[in-house]
Amino acid sequence: MAAATTDAPEFDFLLAGTWWSIPVNDPEETDRAIRRIVEDAAGRSDELATLRRLTRERLSETVADARRIEAEHLYLAREISPGLPLSASLAVYRPALDPLPEDVAASPKLARAFVKAALAEADGPGAGIEARELDLGSGAVLRRSWIVERTLQEGADPVRSLRADYWMPIPGTRGFLLLSFTSLFVPLADKLLEFFDAVVGTVRWRDRAA
């Protein structure tokens, strides 16, 4: 089970399979988490020293990117079930947006429609983003999904990845929780979106005092 505890209300959610958890806001905790992941993935033998170094560098870059855009926590998938690997990441945010109008914030579905329209206007025409309003076990959710292409090295073919952002109104507030998934398994995009929907559907809110 994953949990976030920065601001009231707190929330929990379930991640199926095996995921590595990396705190983003505490450098010491981040370093400890990266060391555990590197040892788990590449062991301690001298023959794998280069792999450990490259893995550590890649994880450090990933965390730096998450910290730069003010993520609270980062999760990296290892396998969806024993022996079945899964390439995916999940970053958790509470975006610093202008507060919703009080009458809009009072209705989760109205809040969802409000942020859907605002984000679509910011995207502009031809952004290639699919936006869907979902009613999951966790409540009213806006899912925005699209394919990202990045060229990692000059002259190399672009790397394609699936991005799926889930915007959820935070109960009793005028803000949103954002769960942002990415995966390199683009050919399995439809199945991955079903899986991500299921994860988001497990989000449950609770008062800090509970």
C-alpha positions as CSV (number, residue, x, y, z in Angstrom):
1,M,0.0,0.0,0.0
2,A,1.2,3.5,-0.8
3,A,0.4,6.5,1.3
4,A,0.8,10.3,1.2
5,T,0.9,12.4,4.3
6,T,1.9,15.9,3.3
7,D,-1.4,17.9,3.6
8,A,-4.9,17.1,5.1
9,P,-6.7,15.0,4.0
10,E,-4.3,12.1,3.6
11,F,-4.9,9.3,1.1
12,D,-4.0,5.7,0.5
13,F,-4.0,3.6,-2.7
14,L,-3.0,0.1,-3.8
15,L,-0.3,-0.7,-6.3
16,A,-0.8,-4.2,-7.8
17,G,2.5,-6.1,-8.3
18,T,5.9,-5.0,-7.1
19,W,6.9,-1.4,-7.2
20,W,9.9,0.5,-5.8
21,S,9.0,3.6,-3.7
22,I,11.2,6.7,-3.8
23,P,10.5,9.7,-1.5
24,V,11.2,12.9,-3.5
25,N,11.3,15.6,-0.9
26,D,13.9,14.2,1.6
27,P,17.4,13.9,0.0
28,E,18.6,11.4,2.6
29,E,15.5,9.2,2.2
30,T,15.9,9.5,-1.6
31,D,19.5,8.3,-1.5
32,R,18.7,5.4,0.8
33,A,15.8,4.3,-1.6
34,I,18.1,4.5,-4.6
35,R,20.8,2.4,-2.9
36,R,18.2,-0.2,-2.1
37,I,16.9,-0.3,-5.6
38,V,20.3,-0.5,-7.2
39,E,21.3,-3.4,-4.9
40,D,18.1,-5.2,-5.6
41,A,18.4,-4.7,-9.4
42,A,22.2,-5.3,-9.8
43,G,23.4,-7.0,-6.7
44,R,26.9,-6.3,-5.2
45,S,29.3,-8.2,-7.5
46,D,32.2,-6.4,-9.0
47,E,31.2,-7.5,-12.5
48,L,28.0,-5.4,-12.2
49,A,29.6,-2.3,-11.0
50,T,29.1,-0.4,-14.2
51,L,25.4,-1.5,-14.3
52,R,25.0,-0.2,-10.7
53,R,26.5,3.1,-11.6
54,L,24.3,3.6,-14.7
55,T,21.2,2.6,-12.7
56,R,22.1,5.0,-9.9
57,E,22.6,7.8,-12.4
58,R,19.4,7.1,-14.2
59,L,17.4,7.0,-11.0
60,S,19.0,10.2,-9.7
61,E,18.0,11.9,-12.9
62,T,14.5,10.6,-12.7
63,V,14.1,11.8,-9.1
64,A,15.6,15.2,-10.0
65,D,13.0,15.6,-12.8
66,A,10.2,14.7,-10.3
67,R,11.5,17.1,-7.7
68,R,11.8,19.9,-10.3
69,I,8.1,19.7,-11.0
70,E,7.3,19.4,-7.3
71,A,6.2,15.7,-7.1
72,E,5.7,14.4,-3.6
73,H,6.5,10.8,-4.3
74,L,7.7,8.5,-7.1
75,Y,7.0,4.9,-7.7
76,L,8.7,2.6,-10.2
77,A,7.1,-0.6,-11.3
78,R,9.2,-3.8,-11.3
79,E,6.7,-6.5,-12.2
80,I,2.9,-6.7,-12.4
81,S,3.0,-10.3,-11.1
82,P,5.9,-12.7,-10.4
83,G,7.9,-13.2,-13.6
84,L,5.9,-10.6,-15.6
85,P,7.9,-7.4,-15.8
86,L,6.2,-4.0,-16.1
87,S,7.9,-0.8,-17.3
88,A,6.0,2.0,-15.7
89,S,6.3,4.9,-13.2
90,L,3.9,6.9,-11.1
91,A,4.5,10.4,-9.8
92,V,2.2,11.9,-7.2
93,Y,1.5,15.6,-7.1
94,R,-0.7,18.3,-5.5
95,P,-0.4,20.9,-8.3
96,A,0.0,24.5,-7.2
97,L,-3.0,25.8,-9.1
98,D,-5.3,28.7,-8.5
99,P,-7.9,27.6,-6.0
100,L,-11.2,26.5,-7.5
101,P,-14.3,28.7,-6.9
102,E,-16.0,27.5,-3.8
103,D,-19.2,26.6,-5.6
104,V,-17.3,24.5,-8.1
105,A,-15.1,22.8,-5.5
106,A,-18.3,21.7,-3.6
107,S,-19.2,19.4,-6.5
108,P,-16.5,16.8,-7.5
109,K,-18.1,16.4,-11.0
110,L,-18.3,20.1,-11.5
111,A,-14.7,20.5,-10.4
112,R,-13.7,17.8,-12.9
113,A,-15.5,19.5,-15.7
114,F,-13.9,22.8,-14.7
115,V,-10.3,21.5,-14.8
116,K,-11.0,19.6,-18.0
117,A,-12.0,22.8,-19.8
118,A,-9.1,24.8,-18.3
119,L,-6.5,22.2,-19.3
120,A,-8.0,21.9,-22.8
121,E,-7.8,25.6,-23.3
122,A,-4.1,25.6,-22.1
123,D,-3.3,22.8,-24.5
124,G,-4.6,24.5,-27.6
125,P,-5.8,22.8,-30.7
126,G,-4.1,19.7,-32.1
127,A,-2.5,18.7,-28.8
128,G,-3.4,15.0,-29.3
129,I,-4.5,14.5,-25.8
130,E,-7.5,12.3,-25.0
131,A,-9.5,13.5,-22.1
132,R,-12.1,11.2,-20.4
133,E,-14.3,11.8,-17.4
134,L,-14.4,8.7,-15.3
135,D,-16.4,7.7,-12.3
136,L,-14.2,5.3,-10.3
137,G,-14.4,3.8,-6.9
138,S,-12.4,6.8,-5.7
139,G,-14.9,9.2,-7.1
140,A,-14.9,11.7,-10.1
141,V,-11.7,11.6,-12.0
142,L,-10.4,13.3,-15.2
143,R,-8.0,11.1,-17.2
144,R,-5.8,12.7,-19.9
145,S,-3.7,10.3,-21.9
146,W,-1.3,10.8,-24.9
147,I,1.8,9.5,-26.5
148,V,5.1,11.3,-25.9
149,E,8.1,11.1,-28.2
150,R,11.5,12.0,-26.9
151,T,14.9,12.0,-28.7
152,L,17.5,10.9,-26.1
153,Q,20.5,11.2,-28.4
154,E,21.1,13.2,-31.5
155,G,20.5,11.1,-34.6
156,A,18.8,8.4,-32.7
157,D,15.2,7.3,-33.2
158,P,12.7,8.9,-30.9
159,V,11.6,6.9,-27.8
160,R,7.8,6.7,-27.5
161,S,6.0,6.4,-24.2
162,L,2.5,6.5,-22.8
163,R,1.5,9.3,-20.4
164,A,-1.7,9.1,-18.4
165,D,-2.6,11.9,-15.9
166,Y,-5.4,11.5,-13.4
167,W,-6.9,14.6,-11.9
168,M,-8.9,14.1,-8.7
169,P,-10.6,16.8,-6.6
170,I,-9.3,16.7,-3.0
171,P,-12.3,16.4,-0.7
172,G,-12.9,19.4,1.5
173,T,-10.4,21.6,-0.4
174,R,-10.3,23.7,-3.6
175,G,-7.4,21.7,-5.1
176,F,-6.5,18.6,-6.9
177,L,-4.5,15.4,-6.6
178,L,-2.6,14.4,-9.7
179,L,-1.4,10.9,-10.3
180,S,0.8,10.8,-13.4
181,F,1.7,7.4,-15.0
182,T,4.2,6.8,-17.8
183,S,5.2,3.6,-19.6
184,L,7.3,2.5,-22.5
185,F,4.9,-0.3,-23.4
186,V,3.0,1.8,-25.9
187,P,1.6,-1.1,-27.9
188,L,-0.2,-2.1,-24.7
189,A,-1.6,1.3,-24.1
190,D,-5.3,0.3,-23.9
191,K,-4.5,-2.5,-21.3
192,L,-2.2,-0.2,-19.4
193,L,-4.9,2.5,-19.1
194,E,-7.3,-0.2,-17.7
195,F,-4.6,-1.1,-15.2
196,F,-3.9,2.6,-14.3
197,D,-7.7,3.2,-13.9
198,A,-7.8,0.3,-11.5
199,V,-5.0,1.7,-9.4
200,V,-6.6,5.2,-9.3
201,G,-9.9,3.6,-8.3
202,T,-8.4,2.3,-5.1
203,V,-7.6,5.9,-3.8
204,R,-9.3,6.4,-0.4
205,W,-9.2,9.7,1.5
206,R,-9.0,10.0,5.3
207,D,-8.7,12.7,7.9
208,R,-5.2,13.2,9.3
209,A,-6.5,12.5,12.8
210,A,-7.9,9.1,11.7
